[in-house]
Amino acid sequence: MFGGEMPTIDRGGTHPRAAARLKIFRPGEMERGGATTRVHLLNISTGGALLYAETAPAVGAEIRLTSGIALGPARVQWSSGRRFGVAFRTPLTPGQLAAMLQAGSEARS
């Protein structure tokens, strides 16, 4: 378990976001319970990501993400159909985010 509570809705009823999100469409892998599943990242920030999978994990599930580089452990904050949002246990640094984006552009070249 990651410990600590992660807020999902602020007092105004909106989802708080501390970091700007970058709109992307990148393949990746999600590992949970020893199984690896293909996912697509739809947007990402230093604090979390929006993902798409054939079967979204349950809210509260702990997963590990990879997309060009290891993005590390994350917790599912919400899920709707095949889309779900995660919060990274340890926020990505701007350098890690840049490395992930660079790895994706090199793969397409």
N, C-alpha and C positions, 0 to 999 in steps of 0.2 A: 504494500500500500504506500501511497505517496505521503499520507499524513496531511493535516491541515485542510481547511475547507476552501474551496474555490468558489467565489460568487458567480452565480449564473444570471441573475437579474438584479438590477439596481432598484432603488426605491421608486424611481419614475416608471418602472416597468420595462425598461429597455435593457439590452445586453451591453454591458460596458466593454470597451476595447481600449486598451492603453496604447496599442501600436497600430499604425496604418497597415492595411493589408494590400498585398500585391496580387492582382488577378493573374492567374497562370492556368495552364492545363498541362500537367505533368504526370506521367505514370510513376507509381511508387509501389512499395510493399509495406504491408502492415503485419506485424507478428503479434499474436495473442494466443496464450495457452499452448505454445509449441507449434502452432499452425501458421503458415504464411499465406496471405491473401493479397491479390493484386488490388490496388486502389488507384484513383486519380486525384491529384491535388488540384483543387479549383481556385483556391487562394491561400496565401500564407503570410504570416507576419513573424516577428521575433517571438511572439507569445503563443501562437497557435495556428491552426489551419482548418480550412473547409475541405472535406474529402467526399468522394463518391466511391461506393463499393456495391457489388451485387447484393450483399447482405451487410447492412450496417451493424456494428456492435451496439450493445446496450449502453445506455447512459451509465456512467460510472466505471465502465470497463477500462482497464489499463492496457495500453498497447505500446509497441515500439514501431517507429516509422523510419523508412529509408526511401530516398529519392535522389539518386546521384551520390549522396553522402548520407551517413547515419544522422537522422534528425533527433533520435533519442526517444525516451519514454514520454508518453502523453496520456491524458485522461479524457475520455469521451464526455463532453459537457452537454450535448444535446444530439438528438437524432430525429430525422423526419424522412421517412421512406428510405431511399438509398443514399441520402446525404447526411453527413454528420460533422459536427464541429469538435475539435480537440484543443486542449490547452497543454502546452509543453510543460513538463515538470520543471525543467530548467530552461528559461528563455534562450533562444538562439542569439548569438552575437550577430551584429551586422556582417562580420566576416564569414560566419557560417552560412548565413542567408545568401551572401554573394557567391560563396563556393558552390552551394546547391544550384543556384541559377546558372552559374558558369558550367557546371557538370552537365546540365541539361542542354545548354547551347552547343557544347562540344559533341554530345551524343547525336544531335541532329545534323551536324556538319558532315 
